[in-house]
């Protein structure tokens, strides 16, 4: 499995406030980015996997809505997470 408890805790510890604070916007965006990167690699090898493609589109939408929320609340946090994860609009 590509996403274990330890990997999740590491992502939230690095990008969120703490390893147990899973509701933080930056932590959720980082987790979605990790999952999006994994699904993108999967789809490069399995291009006819339409269920995974649909899941990928939904994840991108969720991440986009969180980024939109973050830009409304605090632009500096938005710019920091974009720079840190190499995401561009």
C-alpha positions in Angstrom: 0.0 0.0 0.0 1.4 3.4 -1.0 -0.3 5.4 1.8 0.4 4.0 5.2 -0.2 5.5 8.6 3.4 6.5 8.9 3.4 8.2 5.5 0.3 10.2 6.4 1.7 11.2 9.8 4.9 12.3 8.1 3.0 14.4 5.6 0.9 16.1 8.3 4.0 16.6 10.5 5.9 18.3 7.7 3.1 20.4 6.2 0.6 20.8 9.0 0.8 22.0 12.5 1.5 18.5 14.0 1.3 14.9 13.0 -2.1 14.5 14.6 -3.7 17.7 13.2 -5.3 16.2 10.1 -7.8 19.0 9.6 -5.2 21.7 8.7 -5.7 22.9 5.1 -2.0 22.8 4.3 -1.8 19.2 5.5 -4.8 18.1 3.5 -3.5 19.8 0.4 -0.1 18.0 0.8 -1.9 14.7 1.3 -4.1 15.3 -1.8 -0.9 16.2 -3.8 0.8 13.0 -2.7 -2.2 11.0 -3.8 -2.6 12.9 -7.1 1.1 12.2 -7.9 0.6 8.5 -7.2 -2.5 8.2 -9.3 -0.9 10.1 -12.2 2.0 7.6 -12.2 -0.6 4.8 -12.2 -2.5 6.2 -15.1 0.7 6.6 -17.1 1.0 2.8 -17.1 -2.8 2.0 -17.1 -4.4 4.5 -19.4 -7.7 2.7 -19.7 -8.4 2.6 -15.9 -11.3 5.0 -16.0 -12.3 4.6 -12.3 -8.8 5.8 -11.3 -9.1 8.6 -13.8 -12.4 9.7 -12.2 -10.9 9.5 -8.7 -8.0 11.6 -9.9 -10.3 14.3 -11.3 -12.3 14.4 -8.0 -9.1 14.7 -6.0 -7.9 17.6 -8.1 -11.2 19.3 -7.6 -11.0 18.8 -3.8 -7.5 20.2 -3.7 -8.5 23.2 -5.9 -11.4 24.0 -3.6 -9.0 23.9 -0.5 -6.6 26.1 -2.4 -9.4 28.5 -3.2 -10.4 28.6 0.5 -6.8 29.2 1.5 -6.3 32.1 -0.9 -9.4 33.8 0.5 -8.4 33.3 4.2 -4.6 33.9 4.0 -2.7 34.7 0.9 0.7 34.2 2.5 -0.1 30.6 3.6 -1.4 29.9 0.1 1.8 31.2 -1.6 3.9 29.2 0.9 2.1 25.9 0.2 2.2 26.4 -3.5 5.9 27.1 -3.5 6.6 24.2 -1.1 4.6 21.6 -3.1 5.5 23.0 -6.6 1.8 23.4 -7.5 0.9 26.1 -10.0 -2.5 27.2 -11.0 
